Amino acid sequence: MRKKKLSWILFFSFSGMTLLSLSIAGGYSFIASKEFIYANTASDLEARCNILKKQIWEALATGKFKEIDEICKAAGNASSSRITVILPGGTVVGDTFVNPDKMENHANRPEIREAFSVKTGSSIRYSTTMQNNIMYVAVPLMVDNRAAAVIRTSLAVAAIEDQLGFIRKRLFFAGFLIALTAAGLSFWISRRITNPIQDMKQGAARFAEGDLDYRLPVASTEEMVGLSDALNQMAIQLRRRVKDVMDQRNELESVLSAMKEGVIAVDDSERIIKMNRAAEQILGVSTPLSPNAGILELTRNRDLDRFFKEALQSTDSTECDISFFQKEERVINIRSSLLTGTDGDRIGALLVFNDVTLLRHLESLRRDFAASVSHEIKTPLTAIKGFVETLNSGSPDDSAETKRFLKIIEKHVVRLESIIDDLMKLSGIEQEEGEVLKDSQQYRLKEILEKAAEICLPKAQEKGIRIELTSDEKILVNVNSTLFEQAAVNLIDNAIKYSPVKSVVRIQTEKTESGIMIRFKDQGIGIEKKHLPRLFERFYRVDKARSRSLGGTGLGLAIVKHVVKAHGGQVFVESIPGKGSTFSIALPRKETTSA
Amino acid sequence: MAKHFQRELATIKRMILSLGALVEERVRMAIVAIENRDADMARQIIKLDYEIDEMEVEVEEQCLKVLALHQPVAVDLRFLVAVIKINNELERIGDEAVNIAHRISVLAKRKSLDLFFDYSGMAEKVQRMLKMSLDALVELDETLAFQVLAMDDEVDELKSSAYDRIKSAMSEKSDAIGYLINLLLISRHLERLADHATNIAEEVIYLIEGEIIRHGKYPIPDKLRR
């Protein structure tokens, strides 16, 4: 249903009230003035009769009826009213307009009858003589307490009605003017009442749309001022609340996005409610999150999917490591905890992602290191122990045999010593990583490499291997020469060990954008791809038996790596099984200068 | 009713993605097995193939159920049809992974030869195609799907170059023919795998466009030409 407008209701009720009171007042005053005019006219006519009483009595006493008629005619014409004189019995003796002889008997006219009963009589009726509605007033002429005659004056009602009509017209005209003014006034008043309400309505609508900076204008009435103040206050409060909420949300958002750990919140139906940037990076999500996306739509990882389901079902926090494969395998530790709503109900789960690839790697390194170090030391010790026992229990006569045993023992002792030497070297480099460069000076790179190649030359010659060194004379490096030489020796030594006879080991240097690159290329057996990532770990061996038989300590490459690292560089390896390997050392520019 | 139907569709989407994740994992395992000649990994792939088979049946049954119950039209119908076909492709990708695993277990028994043949480039490409086609399904990304179609040609080229190289190796080392045949078969399986990934991409395009573009009839949009 369409609602009526308040302004129209007000307008119509005001106008209605005005019209009603106007018509009551107008009607009453019209009736009152009508009564007044009639009464006034009647007493006026009576007064005229009384004025003529004395003249008529004088004429009547002398019996001059002709004179009475003349008086009637003269006085009637002068006062523009009809005057009639009637004798008891109803005979008309004088009249203003008509010859009395020709007039009928008036005895049973009501006003005459009344007058003869010694009262002033009056009546309004239709006169056949005047052919009009006439008002009659009859006054008895009293002589000795009886009516000697009746004097009657009359006036046409039409004259009175004319007056009344004029009054009525005036009244209507005034009423119309008043009604018009009242209508205008009530329209204005209703507007004055409803306009502020309209303003409030618009203001409230703007608040509802979220324009909380808008302020309602101050209204003119007390109630409206109260209302607008209350509304404005509400808007201010709302604005403060909204700002608080926004601030909190932004804070939360920035805290989340600043976190290095990935955070994902899921609801009970496995849909993602929120995730931060770190989580996107960990999961490799590039596109923005579509609403209602499930975890499988973000990243297809079965373990993760399974973990999500578990996390949503369990009532405890859970934890597990999951591998993600993007460019390389990354191990992510995920912890889940319950998300509860305000009423304590579970609404989902919160998962925190932590990249623990390095940590897990280091853990396994440590485990492996402890195991291999004891193994590497144990092996020669067992051999030594065995031969010493044999020597102890055996006959001391067989000197050739004893000598052989002692040789073997010596070999193992040397081996033990070299392992321990290497370990000490390693820990030395590790401990003073920053201080290695203190002893550094500028050297010609070529000189260092030449020296290293020289050291390895005997071994190379044994296998008929040629070492080719091509290096720019001008390249200067800022290194600790002893350590760097050791690294180069280790690499060349390895290259010779794993190369077939009569092959070539090439050492090349090259200036690159970021520094210099030194390459050690061999034509050896190569290394399978799966070994490459762990090659530089301590005691890591591609083929355990082969490596040991070739006399390695298992620490050579680890030393290379740490030496290069101490110089701020990096070491890489590329290898094709069956074709050969290339070990590259990259030194950054600040360590190098060219003359 | 409509809400119920939407929920069913979401379930199906989740199921097919879950199968996709499983198949991706298997392909990754197969590729690691190729790289390392890892017989254990190969055994694992063969042993666990039943998971894929079971899941395929589940997805198909769910699709048929929804088809019968809700009689969907337009895009929903296309989605279900596409899912049924992608489901099939995924299962066959799983089979290819098993085939590769068989070849690897044969290869691993033999002594590694000095002739080394590197499939890592091809394998990586195939793996990326599979990932891209499934990503295209998730995001309904037509551009990505068309890129997969373009990549298929590159894989075909890699396969024919592998064929040439192995053929010449065969004429040199006639004693290692069995080994080389297995190597050749791996390249073939990888290529088939790429073909299945391409089929998935085509289904995704059908799902988005409503246009069947199989059998080389597709015009690659200009913006996607590289």
Chai-1 contact restraints between the chains, C-beta under 6 A:
chainA,res_idxA,chainB,res_idxB,connection_type,confidence,min_distance_angstrom,max_distance_angstrom,comment,restraint_id
A,T287,B,E139,contact,1.0,0.0,6.0,A-B,restraint_1
A,G294,B,R14,contact,1.0,0.0,6.0,A-B,restraint_2
A,L296,B,R14,contact,1.0,0.0,6.0,A-B,restraint_3
A,L296,B,L17,contact,1.0,0.0,6.0,A-B,restraint_4
A,L296,B,S18,contact,1.0,0.0,6.0,A-B,restraint_5
A,E297,B,V138,contact,1.0,0.0,6.0,A-B,restraint_6
A,R300,B,L17,contact,1.0,0.0,6.0,A-B,restraint_7
A,R300,B,G20,contact,1.0,0.0,6.0,A-B,restraint_8
A,R300,B,A21,contact,1.0,0.0,6.0,A-B,restraint_9
A,R300,B,E24,contact,1.0,0.0,6.0,A-B,restraint_10
A,R302,B,A21,contact,1.0,0.0,6.0,A-B,restraint_11
A,R302,B,L22,contact,1.0,0.0,6.0,A-B,restraint_12
A,R302,B,E25,contact,1.0,0.0,6.0,A-B,restraint_13
A,K529,B,E35,contact,1.0,0.0,6.0,A-B,restraint_14
A,K530,B,N36,contact,1.0,0.0,6.0,A-B,restraint_15
A,P577,B,F116,contact,1.0,0.0,6.0,A-B,restraint_16
A,G578,B,D114,contact,1.0,0.0,6.0,A-B,restraint_17
A,G578,B,F116,contact,1.0,0.0,6.0,A-B,restraint_18
